Amino acid sequence: MRAPLLAAILLSVVLLVANRNLLIQQECTAGNSIKSSDNDLWRAPMGALSRTGITSLIQSSHRVRAPSPEHPANAASIPDNSTKSTDEDARIEQAYLEWAYAHGLFKSVTVGKTANGRGIVATRPMKQKELFAIARPYIQISTANVMESDVGPLLKSYPKLTQDQNLAHAIFFLHERTRPRSFWKPYLDSYPKSLLTPVFMNDEQLAQFQGFLDVPTVKEKQNKIKELYDMFKEASAHPQYRSMFPVPISFEDFRLMYELVSTRHWGGATPFEAVLFTVLEMVNHHPNAYEAQRIENGAIALMADRDVVEGEEVFIAYGLNRSSSDILNTYGFPIDWKYDFVFVTTHFAKMATGTAFDQRKLAAIQRFHQNNATSFAFRFSYSEPIPEAMLTVGRIMSLSEGTFDQDLEVVLGPGKKMLSLDNEQAAFKYCSDTMRQLLDGYPTTLKQDEDILQNEHIDYALRMAVLLRSGRKRIMHRAVDALDERWLGHLHSAVVSLY
């Protein structure tokens, strides 16, 4: 009994090593994507081969890896599209810093040059969880206190203007900009003169994000902002409130302020609870950093996510567990693919009307998920390249009809054990084929995407689209590599058990 099994294991290993070398050569030369038809690892027939050299083959295969160059985290890989610093920029930044320090916003930090352009850097060593920014209630902007400001009468006369928290705050700041001696002037002057979020992209640019950005939702927001502007324009033109805006506000200025405000809100389950925390925009995002938090007496604080040295940048998280496309949609930049994740949805609707055996397998998958749906999503990421739930589904899909019921109890039993090498091979093939088919569906390969990103003069929207797309591909390639590696581990364990 051992000889056929050992022969099958040995042949699988040899095919795996040869196939991985072939894929690496393809990726390094022609830049071909991984095609499901190119890889016979999960289709290997059981044949005969000697046991000699099996250990060295397995060990050497672990050293074989397709190249996967990294790109810097967050916006570091994005070219700086802003104009070079001028004396006026320096004056504005200095005025903001003086204003921030005067009101206790910053503690032991300042604005400085970082790998991401500009950010908040420590002026002395700090310990993890040490506070470096505090905004007390009077330096926060909520819808409630906007209602008590100079624009309050306008908002109260037109209640619809307060149904959108971004709109109420945008109107407040648009008015404050008309006041030369406004308390908020240093803060408002520090606002950027342009943004590069999807809201500002045209249809041609948005088309480049199709498939990994919710383009219809972006277009809905674009239309919504136009409707809000019309509402604001009508209200501000009323004779009673016309003096609030001596110079009519253009749609471009309105849209920019609305989007600036929308990227700076923090917390709040309702519009009247969310606030603008007047320091967030100065601190760059990192997925592993801490979020802002409410402390005593209604203040909001930021804390160092680790021990930092003087001159080192400090970060916050713009929300936890957010995908790269979500961050880009809100703030205009993607995050490093190692912090991103991809949801892959598999569909089983045809099985519901298929053979009796198909329906039994679907019922088993639904039992596993505790859900009667006919499609299920699996989360792939750098830290979890192989979702165990998807492997379990693959095992169910690969069960034999004759022993289905008893084998299912093993697959779904405590620890969800491996049933057999044959079943595990089929389950790995199911997962691998899914990822390869997704990779085949892209119009470009990872190598071609990397070549595009080498061009410093490409359109910003295209660069963002390619960064998102290539990041997703890296996650899928990592999943394929992890499947190969794990399967090799099974083979190694099987060989060891035969000695």
MIDONU-273735 format. One record per residue (C-alpha): residue number from 1; x, y, z. Coordinates in steps of 0.05 Angstrom, whole numbers, always signed. Last residue first. Layout:
<atoms>
ATOM  fido       x       y       z
ATOM   NUM       X       Y       Z
...
</atoms>
This chain:
<atoms>
ATOM  fido       x       y       z
ATOM   499    +199    +122    +138
ATOM   498    +128    +126    +111
ATOM   497    +104    +179    +161
ATOM   496    +160    +225    +138
ATOM   495    +134    +221     +66
ATOM   494     +63    +240     +88
ATOM   493     +89    +298    +129
ATOM   492    +129    +324     +70
ATOM   491     +69    +318     +25
ATOM   490     +26    +357     +73
ATOM   489     +79    +411     +79
ATOM   488     +84    +415      +4
ATOM   487     +10    +428      +2
ATOM   486     +20    +485     +51
ATOM   485     +73    +516      +8
ATOM   484     +33    +511     -56
ATOM   483     -28    +540     -22
ATOM   482     +14    +596      +7
ATOM   481     +43    +613     -62
ATOM   480     -27    +616     -92
ATOM   479     -51    +660     -35
ATOM   478      +9    +706     -43
ATOM   477      -7    +713    -116
ATOM   476     -78    +733     -97
ATOM   475     -53    +785     -46
ATOM   474      -4    +812     -97
ATOM   473     -60    +817    -149
ATOM   472    -101    +859    -101
ATOM   471     -43    +906     -91
ATOM   470     -32    +911    -167
ATOM   469    -104    +933    -177
ATOM   468    -103    +985    -122
ATOM   467     -36   +1014    -144
ATOM   466     -59   +1011    -217
ATOM   465    -122   +1050    -201
ATOM   464     -84   +1102    -160
ATOM   463     -34   +1112    -217
ATOM   462     -89   +1117    -268
ATOM   461    -124   +1171    -226
ATOM   460     -59   +1210    -219
ATOM   459     -47   +1210    -295
ATOM   458     +20   +1182    -315
ATOM   457     +82   +1225    -312
ATOM   456    +125   +1187    -263
ATOM   455    +125   +1124    -306
ATOM   454    +151   +1067    -263
ATOM   453     +80   +1053    -242
ATOM   452     +63   +1028    -312
ATOM   451    +121    +977    -309
ATOM   450     +95    +951    -242
ATOM   449     +26    +941    -273
ATOM   448     +56    +903    -331
ATOM   447     +93    +857    -282
ATOM   446     +28    +845    -243
ATOM   445      -7    +825    -308
ATOM   444     -57    +867    -345
ATOM   443    -130    +861    -368
ATOM   442    -148    +824    -304
ATOM   441    -192    +762    -311
ATOM   440    -134    +713    -310
ATOM   439    -118    +734    -238
ATOM   438    -189    +718    -217
ATOM   437    -185    +650    -252
ATOM   436    -119    +637    -216
ATOM   435    -150    +652    -148
ATOM   434    -209    +605    -159
ATOM   433    -164    +551    -189
ATOM   432    -120    +552    -127
ATOM   431    -179    +545     -79
ATOM   430    -210    +486    -116
ATOM   429    -142    +454    -128
ATOM   428    -128    +458     -53
ATOM   427    -194    +422     -39
ATOM   426    -177    +369     -91
ATOM   425    -109    +356     -60
ATOM   424    -141    +353      +9
ATOM   423    -191    +301     -15
ATOM   422    -136    +258     -44
ATOM   421     -91    +267     +16
ATOM   420    -147    +245     +62
ATOM   419    -200    +274    +108
ATOM   418    -161    +333    +136
ATOM   417    -192    +352    +202
ATOM   416    -244    +405    +215
ATOM   415    -217    +418    +286
ATOM   414    -279    +385    +315
ATOM   413    -322    +355    +259
ATOM   412    -342    +388    +194
ATOM   411    -293    +349    +150
ATOM   410    -300    +286    +192
ATOM   409    -376    +291    +193
ATOM   408    -376    +302    +118
ATOM   407    -337    +237    +108
ATOM   406    -393    +197    +142
ATOM   405    -448    +230     +99
ATOM   404    -411    +231     +33
ATOM   403    -385    +159     +31
ATOM   402    -416    +139     -36
ATOM   401    -421    +210     -63
ATOM   400    -347    +225     -58
ATOM   399    -327    +290     -24
ATOM   398    -291    +344     -65
ATOM   397    -341    +401     -57
ATOM   396    -340    +390     +18
ATOM   395    -264    +394     +20
ATOM   394    -265    +458     -22
ATOM   393    -317    +488     +26
ATOM   392    -269    +472     +84
ATOM   391    -212    +504     +46
ATOM   390    -255    +567     +36
ATOM   389    -269    +570    +111
ATOM   388    -195    +563    +127
ATOM   387    -182    +628     +90
ATOM   386    -113    +621     +57
ATOM   385     -70    +684     +53
ATOM   384     -86    +706    +124
ATOM   383     -33    +758    +143
ATOM   382     -27    +784     +71
ATOM   381    -102    +783     +62
ATOM   380    -158    +740     +33
ATOM   379    -229    +745     +60
ATOM   378    -280    +694     +35
ATOM   377    -350    +713     +10
ATOM   376    -407    +663      +4
ATOM   375    -461    +653     -48
ATOM   374    -523    +608     -47
ATOM   373    -549    +633     +20
ATOM   372    -581    +587     +71
ATOM   371    -533    +607    +127
ATOM   370    -500    +569    +183
ATOM   369    -436    +573    +142
ATOM   368    -422    +498    +152
ATOM   367    -495    +480    +145
ATOM   366    -499    +521     +81
ATOM   365    -439    +483     +53
ATOM   364    -472    +417     +73
ATOM   363    -538    +437     +39
ATOM   362    -499    +456     -23
ATOM   361    -465    +387     -23
ATOM   360    -532    +352     -16
ATOM   359    -561    +395     -72
ATOM   358    -504    +376    -118
ATOM   357    -517    +303    -101
ATOM   356    -590    +309    -120
ATOM   355    -569    +339    -186
ATOM   354    -572    +412    -201
ATOM   353    -625    +464    -184
ATOM   352    -593    +489    -119
ATOM   351    -524    +472    -149
ATOM   350    -533    +527    -200
ATOM   349    -537    +579    -143
ATOM   348    -469    +560    -116
ATOM   347    -431    +625    -123
ATOM   346    -362    +641     -95
ATOM   345    -345    +711     -71
ATOM   344    -273    +733     -61
ATOM   343    -263    +789     -11
ATOM   342    -195    +822     -16
ATOM   341    -153    +851     +40
ATOM   340    -105    +909     +50
ATOM   339     -51    +918    +103
ATOM   338      +4    +882     +63
ATOM   337     -22    +918      +1
ATOM   336      +5    +985     +28
ATOM   335     -51   +1036     +32
ATOM   334     -86   +1074     -23
ATOM   333     -94   +1150     -29
ATOM   332    -151   +1198     -41
ATOM   331    -180   +1204     +29
ATOM   330    -250   +1173     +26
ATOM   329    -249   +1130     -36
ATOM   328    -175   +1116     -26
ATOM   327    -187   +1091     +45
ATOM   326    -245   +1047     +22
ATOM   325    -204   +1020     -37
ATOM   324    -147   +1003     +10
ATOM   323    -193    +965     +56
ATOM   322    -212    +989    +125
ATOM   321    -200    +945    +186
ATOM   320    -193   +1003    +235
ATOM   319    -213   +1076    +223
ATOM   318    -168   +1132    +199
ATOM   317    -113   +1101    +241
ATOM   316     -64   +1150    +273
ATOM   315      +9   +1163    +259
ATOM   314     +73   +1190    +290
ATOM   313    +134   +1207    +248
ATOM   312    +204   +1202    +278
ATOM   311    +244   +1265    +291
ATOM   310    +259   +1249    +363
ATOM   309    +249   +1175    +377
ATOM   308    +184   +1137    +379
ATOM   307    +157   +1082    +425
ATOM   306     +94   +1054    +393
ATOM   305     +23   +1073    +374
ATOM   304     +33   +1144    +399
ATOM   303     -32   +1174    +425
ATOM   302     -85   +1220    +396
ATOM   301    -137   +1254    +440
ATOM   300    -208   +1280    +440
ATOM   299    -233   +1322    +498
ATOM   298    -303   +1314    +526
ATOM   297    -284   +1326    +599
ATOM   296    -241   +1263    +603
ATOM   295    -218   +1224    +542
ATOM   294    -250   +1209    +475
ATOM   293    -206   +1169    +428
ATOM   292    -171   +1178    +361
ATOM   291    -153   +1112    +329
ATOM   290     -89   +1076    +345
ATOM   289     -37   +1058    +293
ATOM   288     -32    +992    +255
ATOM   287     -70   +1015    +193
ATOM   286     -25   +1077    +186
ATOM   285     -55   +1145    +168
ATOM   284     -19   +1211    +168
ATOM   283     -30   +1265    +221
ATOM   282     -43   +1337    +197
ATOM   281    -114   +1323    +176
ATOM   280    -132   +1299    +245
ATOM   279    -115   +1365    +280
ATOM   278    -180   +1404    +283
ATOM   277    -225   +1347    +305
ATOM   276    -289   +1360    +265
ATOM   275    -344   +1329    +305
ATOM   274    -398   +1276    +300
ATOM   273    -452   +1276    +353
ATOM   272    -505   +1319    +319
ATOM   271    -499   +1281    +253
ATOM   270    -515   +1216    +290
ATOM   269    -472   +1157    +314
ATOM   268    -413   +1203    +326
ATOM   267    -340   +1193    +313
ATOM   266    -292   +1237    +275
ATOM   265    -302   +1281    +214
ATOM   264    -242   +1305    +174
ATOM   263    -251   +1272    +105
ATOM   262    -323   +1298     +99
ATOM   261    -300   +1369    +115
ATOM   260    -250   +1370     +58
ATOM   259    -303   +1341     +12
ATOM   258    -354   +1395     +28
ATOM   257    -301   +1449     +24
ATOM   256    -279   +1425     -45
ATOM   255    -350   +1418     -70
ATOM   254    -369   +1488     -47
ATOM   253    -307   +1520     -78
ATOM   252    -320   +1485    -145
ATOM   251    -395   +1501    -142
ATOM   250    -378   +1575    -134
ATOM   249    -395   +1613     -71
ATOM   248    -425   +1681     -84
ATOM   247    -384   +1738     -55
ATOM   246    -417   +1774      +3
ATOM   245    -433   +1706     +36
ATOM   244    -465   +1719    +103
ATOM   243    -495   +1784     +75
ATOM   242    -543   +1743     +32
ATOM   241    -578   +1714     +93
ATOM   240    -642   +1755    +100
ATOM   239    -644   +1770     +25
ATOM   238    -646   +1695      +9
ATOM   237    -588   +1678     -37
ATOM   236    -556   +1635     +16
ATOM   235    -617   +1588     +17
ATOM   234    -620   +1579     -59
ATOM   233    -545   +1568     -65
ATOM   232    -546   +1518      -7
ATOM   231    -600   +1476     -39
ATOM   230    -566   +1479    -107
ATOM   229    -500   +1459     -74
ATOM   228    -534   +1401     -39
ATOM   227    -561   +1376    -106
ATOM   226    -492   +1381    -138
ATOM   225    -461   +1345     -78
ATOM   224    -512   +1289     -86
ATOM   223    -495   +1280    -159
ATOM   222    -422   +1270    -142
ATOM   221    -441   +1224     -85
ATOM   220    -483   +1181    -132
ATOM   219    -424   +1179    -180
ATOM   218    -380   +1152    -124
ATOM   217    -433   +1101    -106
ATOM   216    -436   +1077    -178
ATOM   215    -359   +1072    -179
ATOM   214    -354   +1025    -119
ATOM   213    -280   +1013    -128
ATOM   212    -248    +946    -146
ATOM   211    -285    +924    -209
ATOM   210    -285    +990    -246
ATOM   209    -228   +1035    -222
ATOM   208    -204   +1055    -291
ATOM   207    -275   +1076    -309
ATOM   206    -270   +1130    -255
ATOM   205    -218   +1167    -297
ATOM   204    -261   +1167    -359
ATOM   203    -323   +1187    -320
ATOM   202    -289   +1247    -288
ATOM   201    -253   +1248    -222
ATOM   200    -264   +1299    -167
ATOM   199    -308   +1254    -124
ATOM   198    -254   +1200    -132
ATOM   197    -209   +1237     -81
ATOM   196    -153   +1281    -108
ATOM   195    -162   +1344     -67
ATOM   194    -146   +1417     -80
ATOM   193    -127   +1481     -45
ATOM   192    -105   +1445     +17
ATOM   191    -132   +1470     +85
ATOM   190     -80   +1507    +126
ATOM   189    -116   +1573    +115
ATOM   188    -177   +1543    +150
ATOM   187    -138   +1527    +214
ATOM   186    -103   +1595    +217
ATOM   185    -172   +1629    +203
ATOM   184    -212   +1590    +255
ATOM   183    -219   +1648    +305
ATOM   182    -243   +1690    +247
ATOM   181    -210   +1758    +240
ATOM   180    -214   +1764    +164
ATOM   179    -286   +1737    +163
ATOM   178    -306   +1710     +94
ATOM   177    -272   +1644    +108
ATOM   176    -317   +1635    +169
ATOM   175    -377   +1633    +122
ATOM   174    -349   +1577     +80
ATOM   173    -329   +1543    +145
ATOM   172    -400   +1542    +173
ATOM   171    -430   +1522    +106
ATOM   170    -381   +1463    +103
ATOM   169    -400   +1443    +174
ATOM   168    -474   +1441    +158
ATOM   167    -462   +1404     +92
ATOM   166    -416   +1351    +122
ATOM   165    -468   +1336    +176
ATOM   164    -522   +1323    +124
ATOM   163    -592   +1332    +152
ATOM   162    -573   +1402    +175
ATOM   161    -585   +1437    +108
ATOM   160    -654   +1404    +104
ATOM   159    -674   +1446    +164
ATOM   158    -673   +1511    +122
ATOM   157    -692   +1567    +171
ATOM   156    -653   +1533    +226
ATOM   155    -591   +1529    +182
ATOM   154    -595   +1602    +162
ATOM   153    -606   +1624    +234
ATOM   152    -547   +1582    +257
ATOM   151    -498   +1612    +206
ATOM   150    -471   +1661    +259
ATOM   149    -458   +1603    +307
ATOM   148    -507   +1566    +353
ATOM   147    -525   +1514    +300
ATOM   146    -451   +1504    +288
ATOM   145    -447   +1486    +362
ATOM   144    -495   +1427    +353
ATOM   143    -466   +1406    +286
ATOM   142    -400   +1396    +321
ATOM   141    -334   +1433    +313
ATOM   140    -279   +1418    +363
ATOM   139    -232   +1470    +392
ATOM   138    -281   +1488    +448
ATOM   137    -288   +1415    +466
ATOM   136    -214   +1403    +480
ATOM   135    -171   +1375    +425
ATOM   134    -110   +1337    +449
ATOM   133     -50   +1315    +409
ATOM   132     +13   +1276    +428
ATOM   131     -13   +1231    +483
ATOM   130     +34   +1175    +505
ATOM   129      +7   +1107    +486
ATOM   128     +76   +1081    +468
ATOM   127    +131   +1124    +497
ATOM   126    +157   +1188    +467
ATOM   125    +226   +1214    +449
ATOM   124    +228   +1288    +434
ATOM   123    +203   +1335    +378
ATOM   122    +162   +1278    +349
ATOM   121    +139   +1284    +277
ATOM   120     +70   +1300    +248
ATOM   119     +65   +1295    +172
ATOM   118     +87   +1323    +106
ATOM   117    +109   +1284     +44
ATOM   116     +95   +1210     +60
ATOM   115    +168   +1193     +77
ATOM   114    +166   +1252    +125
ATOM   113    +179   +1327    +125
ATOM   112    +155   +1362    +188
ATOM   111     +96   +1387    +227
ATOM   110    +108   +1388    +302
ATOM   109    +105   +1343    +362
ATOM   108    +117   +1347    +437
ATOM   107     +44   +1361    +454
ATOM   106      -1   +1390    +401
ATOM   105     -71   +1417    +407
ATOM   104     -59   +1459    +469
ATOM   103     -95   +1521    +443
ATOM   102     -33   +1564    +434
ATOM   101      +4   +1504    +406
ATOM   100     -48   +1496    +350
ATOM    99     -50   +1570    +334
ATOM    98     +26   +1574    +332
ATOM    97     +28   +1513    +287
ATOM    96     -26   +1541    +241
ATOM    95     +11   +1607    +234
ATOM    94     +76   +1569    +219
ATOM    93     +41   +1528    +165
ATOM    92     +11   +1590    +133
ATOM    91     +78   +1627    +133
ATOM    90    +114   +1566    +104
ATOM    89     +62   +1561     +48
ATOM    88     +70   +1635     +34
ATOM    87    +146   +1629     +31
ATOM    86    +136   +1574     -20
ATOM    85    +135   +1498     -17
ATOM    84    +134   +1463     -84
ATOM    83     +67   +1454    -117
ATOM    82     +26   +1393     -98
ATOM    81     +25   +1330    -139
ATOM    80     +75   +1293     -95
ATOM    79     +84   +1226    -128
ATOM    78     +49   +1168     -95
ATOM    77     +94   +1113     -68
ATOM    76     +97   +1143      +1
ATOM    75     +21   +1152      +3
ATOM    74      +7   +1093     +48
ATOM    73     +63   +1043     +54
ATOM    72    +122   +1039      +7
ATOM    71    +122    +990     -51
ATOM    70    +147    +919     -46
ATOM    69    +176    +877    -102
ATOM    68    +145    +808    -110
ATOM    67    +193    +762    -146
ATOM    66    +169    +690    -154
ATOM    65    +195    +646     -99
ATOM    64    +236    +582     -99
ATOM    63    +269    +571     -31
ATOM    62    +214    +525      -7
ATOM    61    +223    +483     -69
ATOM    60    +294    +468     -47
ATOM    59    +270    +436     +17
ATOM    58    +219    +392     -17
ATOM    57    +268    +368     -70
ATOM    56    +322    +357     -18
ATOM    55    +275    +312     +22
ATOM    54    +252    +271     -38
ATOM    53    +323    +257     -63
ATOM    52    +314    +182     -71
ATOM    51    +242    +159     -59
ATOM    50    +236    +130    -130
ATOM    49    +179    +150    -175
ATOM    48    +115    +117    -197
ATOM    47     +50    +152    -216
ATOM    46     -13    +183    -184
ATOM    45     -38    +234    -234
ATOM    44     -24    +308    -219
ATOM    43     -85    +353    -230
ATOM    42     -72    +399    -170
ATOM    41      -1    +413    -192
ATOM    40     -19    +417    -266
ATOM    39     -10    +492    -273
ATOM    38     -13    +526    -341
ATOM    37     -88    +517    -351
ATOM    36    -102    +560    -290
ATOM    35     -62    +616    -321
ATOM    34     -13    +655    -278
ATOM    33      -3    +722    -311
ATOM    32     +52    +729    -362
ATOM    31    +107    +780    -348
ATOM    30    +146    +757    -409
ATOM    29    +212    +749    -372
ATOM    28    +208    +748    -296
ATOM    27    +136    +724    -291
ATOM    26    +146    +669    -342
ATOM    25    +211    +645    -309
ATOM    24    +177    +644    -241
ATOM    23    +118    +604    -269
ATOM    22    +165    +553    -300
ATOM    21    +204    +546    -235
ATOM    20    +138    +536    -197
ATOM    19    +117    +482    -247
ATOM    18    +181    +443    -241
ATOM    17    +178    +444    -165
ATOM    16    +104    +425    -164
ATOM    15    +112    +370    -215
ATOM    14    +170    +340    -176
ATOM    13    +130    +344    -111
ATOM    12     +68    +313    -142
ATOM    11    +110    +256    -171
ATOM    10    +141    +241    -103
ATOM     9     +74    +240     -68
ATOM     8     +43    +194    -120
ATOM     7    +102    +146    -116
ATOM     6     +97    +145     -40
ATOM     5     +23    +128     -44
ATOM     4     +34     +74     -96
ATOM     3     +91     +43     -54
ATOM     2     +58     +47     +14
ATOM     1      +0      +0      +0
</atoms>
